[in-house]
Amino acid sequence: MLAVIGLELCWLVVRGKWPLAKALLCLVPGALMLLALRAALTGLDWRMVALPLMLSFPIHLADLAQRARHIK
């Protein structure tokens, strides 16, 4: 699934539809949540589950702030 997200990132940027920063803000939180899910399902330590989740939250908030600026 992470490979599909990587391909989507390349596709969005190469087609010139989105700038790299916008595409990263949109896709990175989901990729981090997938990493957290994988860590949880494989029985890794809780810190390995919490770390990607904690990292995804501020990136998600930055994405929401960027989208809110474009709506106004």
TAURJO-V678582 format. One record per residue. RES is the residue in one small letter. NEAR is the number of other C-alpha atoms within 12 Angstrom. D_LAST is the distance of its C-alpha to the last C-alpha in Angstrom with 1 decimal. Layout:
RES&NEAR&D_LAST ; RES&NEAR&D_LAST
This chain:
m&16&33.7 ; l&19&32.6 ; a&12&34.1 ; v&14&31.9 ; i&21&28.8 ; g&19&30.2 ; l&16&30.9 ; e&23&27.4 ; l&27&26.0 ; c&20&28.5 ; w&17&27.7 ; l&21&24.0 ; v&19&24.6 ; v&14&27.7 ; r&14&26.3 ; g&13&23.6 ; k&15&20.9 ; w&19&19.2 ; p&17&20.0 ; l&20&22.2 ; a&18&20.0 ; k&24&17.3 ; a&30&20.2 ; l&26&21.9 ; l&27&19.0 ; c&31&18.9 ; l&31&22.7 ; v&31&24.3 ; p&28&23.6 ; g&27&25.3 ; a&29&28.1 ; l&31&28.7 ; m&27&28.8 ; l&25&31.3 ; l&26&33.4 ; a&27&33.5 ; l&23&34.6 ; r&22&37.3 ; a&21&38.5 ; a&20&38.7 ; l&14&40.5 ; t&13&43.0 ; g&13&43.9 ; l&16&42.7 ; d&14&42.5 ; w&17&39.7 ; r&14&38.4 ; m&22&37.9 ; v&24&35.7 ; a&22&33.8 ; l&21&33.0 ; p&26&30.9 ; l&27&29.0 ; m&19&28.4 ; l&22&27.2 ; s&27&24.8 ; f&22&22.9 ; p&18&21.4 ; i&27&20.5 ; h&26&18.8 ; l&18&16.8 ; a&21&15.9 ; d&24&14.8 ; l&18&12.7 ; a&17&11.0 ; q&18&10.6 ; r&16&9.1 ; a&11&6.6 ; r&10&5.6 ; h&10&5.6 ; i&8&3.8 ; k&7&0.0
